[in-house]
Amino acid sequence: RSDLIKLIIKDNASAILLGVLLSVGVLSLLTIGFSEQVNHYLTLQLLPVFTVTLAMISMLSVFACYFPLRQYINKPVIHALKGSE
Protein backbone atom coordinates (compact mmCIF):
# COMPACT_ATOMS: atom_id res chain seq x y z
CA ARG A 1 0.00 0.00 0.00
CA SER A 2 2.74 2.47 0.90
CA ASP A 3 4.53 1.65 -2.36
CA LEU A 4 1.43 2.59 -4.35
CA ILE A 5 1.06 5.88 -2.47
CA LYS A 6 4.73 6.71 -3.05
CA LEU A 7 4.31 5.90 -6.74
CA ILE A 8 1.26 8.17 -7.05
CA ILE A 9 3.01 11.05 -5.31
CA LYS A 10 6.22 10.56 -7.30
CA ASP A 11 4.36 10.54 -10.62
CA ASN A 12 2.53 13.77 -9.86
CA ALA A 13 5.25 15.64 -7.96
CA SER A 14 7.05 16.78 -11.11
CA ALA A 15 3.92 18.40 -12.56
CA ILE A 16 3.12 20.10 -9.26
CA LEU A 17 6.70 21.32 -8.86
CA LEU A 18 6.74 22.64 -12.42
CA GLY A 19 3.53 24.57 -11.75
CA VAL A 20 4.86 26.07 -8.53
CA LEU A 21 8.17 27.08 -10.12
CA LEU A 22 6.42 28.57 -13.14
CA SER A 23 4.09 30.55 -10.88
CA VAL A 24 6.98 31.86 -8.78
CA GLY A 25 8.85 32.81 -11.96
CA VAL A 26 5.91 34.71 -13.44
CA LEU A 27 5.26 36.41 -10.10
CA SER A 28 8.93 37.41 -9.88
CA LEU A 29 8.87 38.86 -13.40
CA LEU A 30 5.72 40.83 -12.61
CA THR A 31 7.27 42.09 -9.38
CA ILE A 32 10.38 43.25 -11.23
CA GLY A 33 8.29 44.87 -13.95
CA PHE A 34 6.02 46.73 -11.56
CA SER A 35 8.49 47.20 -8.70
CA GLU A 36 7.54 50.81 -7.96
CA GLN A 37 3.86 50.02 -7.53
CA VAL A 38 4.34 46.81 -5.54
CA ASN A 39 7.39 47.67 -3.46
CA HIS A 40 5.55 49.01 -0.40
CA TYR A 41 3.27 45.93 -0.29
CA LEU A 42 6.12 43.40 -0.14
CA THR A 43 7.20 42.83 3.46
CA LEU A 44 8.49 39.96 5.57
CA GLN A 45 4.96 39.55 6.91
CA LEU A 46 4.01 37.96 3.59
CA LEU A 47 6.49 35.10 4.05
CA PRO A 48 4.24 33.09 6.44
CA VAL A 49 1.27 33.69 4.14
CA PHE A 50 3.29 32.36 1.20
CA THR A 51 4.41 29.34 3.22
CA VAL A 52 0.88 28.49 4.38
CA THR A 53 -0.48 28.93 0.86
CA LEU A 54 2.20 26.65 -0.58
CA ALA A 55 1.51 24.03 2.10
CA MET A 56 -2.23 24.11 1.42
CA ILE A 57 -1.69 23.78 -2.33
CA SER A 58 0.62 20.82 -1.73
CA MET A 59 -1.89 19.09 0.56
CA LEU A 60 -4.71 19.68 -1.91
CA SER A 61 -2.58 18.27 -4.74
CA VAL A 62 -1.70 15.14 -2.78
CA PHE A 63 -5.36 14.65 -1.86
CA ALA A 64 -6.43 15.16 -5.49
CA CYS A 65 -3.95 12.49 -6.59
CA TYR A 66 -4.82 10.02 -3.82
CA PHE A 67 -8.61 10.34 -3.56
CA PRO A 68 -9.59 8.97 -7.01
CA LEU A 69 -7.30 5.95 -6.60
CA ARG A 70 -8.04 5.05 -2.98
CA GLN A 71 -10.40 2.23 -3.96
CA TYR A 72 -7.49 0.46 -5.68
CA ILE A 73 -5.00 1.31 -2.96
CA ASN A 74 -7.12 0.02 -0.09
CA LYS A 75 -8.06 -3.28 -1.80
CA PRO A 76 -5.65 -6.19 -1.93
CA VAL A 77 -3.99 -6.54 -5.32
CA ILE A 78 -5.69 -9.85 -6.08
CA HIS A 79 -9.13 -8.19 -5.89
CA ALA A 80 -8.02 -5.28 -8.07
CA LEU A 81 -6.79 -7.67 -10.77
CA LYS A 82 -9.81 -9.99 -10.65
CA GLY A 83 -11.67 -9.94 -13.95
CA SER A 84 -8.92 -8.21 -15.90
CA GLU A 85 -7.55 -9.99 -18.92
C-alpha positions in Angstrom: 0.0 0.0 0.0 2.7 2.5 0.9 4.5 1.7 -2.4 1.4 2.6 -4.4 1.1 5.9 -2.5 4.7 6.7 -3.1 4.3 5.9 -6.7 1.3 8.2 -7.0 3.0 11.1 -5.3 6.2 10.6 -7.3 4.4 10.5 -10.6 2.5 13.8 -9.9 5.2 15.6 -8.0 7.0 16.8 -11.1 3.9 18.4 -12.6 3.1 20.1 -9.3 6.7 21.3 -8.9 6.7 22.6 -12.4 3.5 24.6 -11.8 4.9 26.1 -8.5 8.2 27.1 -10.1 6.4 28.6 -13.1 4.1 30.5 -10.9 7.0 31.9 -8.8 8.9 32.8 -12.0 5.9 34.7 -13.4 5.3 36.4 -10.1 8.9 37.4 -9.9 8.9 38.9 -13.4 5.7 40.8 -12.6 7.3 42.1 -9.4 10.4 43.2 -11.2 8.3 44.9 -14.0 6.0 46.7 -11.6 8.5 47.2 -8.7 7.5 50.8 -8.0 3.9 50.0 -7.5 4.3 46.8 -5.5 7.4 47.7 -3.5 5.6 49.0 -0.4 3.3 45.9 -0.3 6.1 43.4 -0.1 7.2 42.8 3.5 8.5 40.0 5.6 5.0 39.6 6.9 4.0 38.0 3.6 6.5 35.1 4.0 4.2 33.1 6.4 1.3 33.7 4.1 3.3 32.4 1.2 4.4 29.3 3.2 0.9 28.5 4.4 -0.5 28.9 0.9 2.2 26.7 -0.6 1.5 24.0 2.1 -2.2 24.1 1.4 -1.7 23.8 -2.3 0.6 20.8 -1.7 -1.9 19.1 0.6 -4.7 19.7 -1.9 -2.6 18.3 -4.7 -1.7 15.1 -2.8 -5.4 14.7 -1.9 -6.4 15.2 -5.5 -4.0 12.5 -6.6 -4.8 10.0 -3.8 -8.6 10.3 -3.6 -9.6 9.0 -7.0 -7.3 6.0 -6.6 -8.0 5.1 -3.0 -10.4 2.2 -4.0 -7.5 0.5 -5.7 -5.0 1.3 -3.0 -7.1 0.0 -0.1 -8.1 -3.3 -1.8 -5.7 -6.2 -1.9 -4.0 -6.5 -5.3 -5.7 -9.9 -6.1 -9.1 -8.2 -5.9 -8.0 -5.3 -8.1 -6.8 -7.7 -10.8 -9.8 -10.0 -10.7 -11.7 -9.9 -14.0 -8.9 -8.2 -15.9 -7.5 -10.0 -18.9 
